[in-house]
Amino acid sequence: MLEQAVRLRAIVELATVDDGGAVNLWQADQRSTALREVDRASRRAVGAATLWVEGTRA
């Protein structure tokens, strides 16, 4: 899970470099909102995986 979440964060980072071909402001905003949600979920997954790995070492 950690590897996939880190990879997803890298993809989101690359995707936010430009507007992704949005034709208007509404499309750009929708894309930006979706990418923020994906980034938020992947950050939570990184945190959860990190806590799980740390918990298994104890």
C-alpha positions as CSV (number, residue, x, y, z in Angstrom):
1,M,0.0,0.0,0.0
2,L,2.8,2.4,0.8
3,E,4.5,1.9,-2.5
4,Q,1.2,2.5,-4.4
5,A,0.3,5.6,-2.4
6,V,3.8,7.1,-3.0
7,R,3.5,6.3,-6.7
8,L,0.0,7.9,-6.8
9,R,1.3,11.1,-5.1
10,A,4.0,11.3,-7.8
11,I,1.4,10.9,-10.5
12,V,-0.7,13.7,-9.0
13,E,2.3,15.9,-8.7
14,L,3.0,15.4,-12.5
15,A,-0.7,15.9,-13.3
16,T,-0.8,19.3,-11.6
17,V,2.0,20.8,-13.7
18,D,-0.6,22.0,-16.3
19,D,-4.3,22.2,-16.8
20,G,-4.5,18.9,-18.6
21,G,-6.1,20.3,-21.7
22,A,-9.1,21.9,-19.9
23,V,-11.1,24.0,-22.4
24,N,-12.5,26.4,-19.8
25,L,-12.1,27.4,-16.2
26,W,-14.9,25.1,-15.0
27,Q,-13.1,22.0,-16.4
28,A,-9.8,23.1,-14.9
29,D,-11.4,23.6,-11.5
30,Q,-13.1,20.2,-11.7
31,R,-9.8,18.6,-12.6
32,S,-8.0,20.4,-9.8
33,T,-10.6,19.4,-7.3
34,A,-10.4,15.8,-8.3
35,L,-6.6,15.8,-8.1
36,R,-6.7,17.3,-4.6
37,E,-9.0,14.6,-3.5
38,V,-6.7,11.9,-4.9
39,D,-3.7,13.5,-3.3
40,R,-5.5,13.7,0.1
41,A,-6.4,10.1,-0.1
42,S,-2.9,9.0,-1.0
43,R,-1.4,11.1,1.8
44,R,-3.8,9.3,4.2
45,A,-2.7,6.0,2.8
46,V,1.0,6.9,3.3
47,G,0.3,7.8,6.9
48,A,-1.7,4.6,7.5
49,A,0.9,2.4,5.9
50,T,3.6,4.1,7.9
51,L,1.8,3.6,11.1
52,W,1.1,-0.1,10.2
53,V,4.7,-0.8,9.4
54,E,5.8,0.9,12.7
55,G,3.2,-1.1,14.6
56,T,4.5,-4.4,13.2
57,R,8.0,-3.6,14.4
58,A,6.9,-3.1,18.1
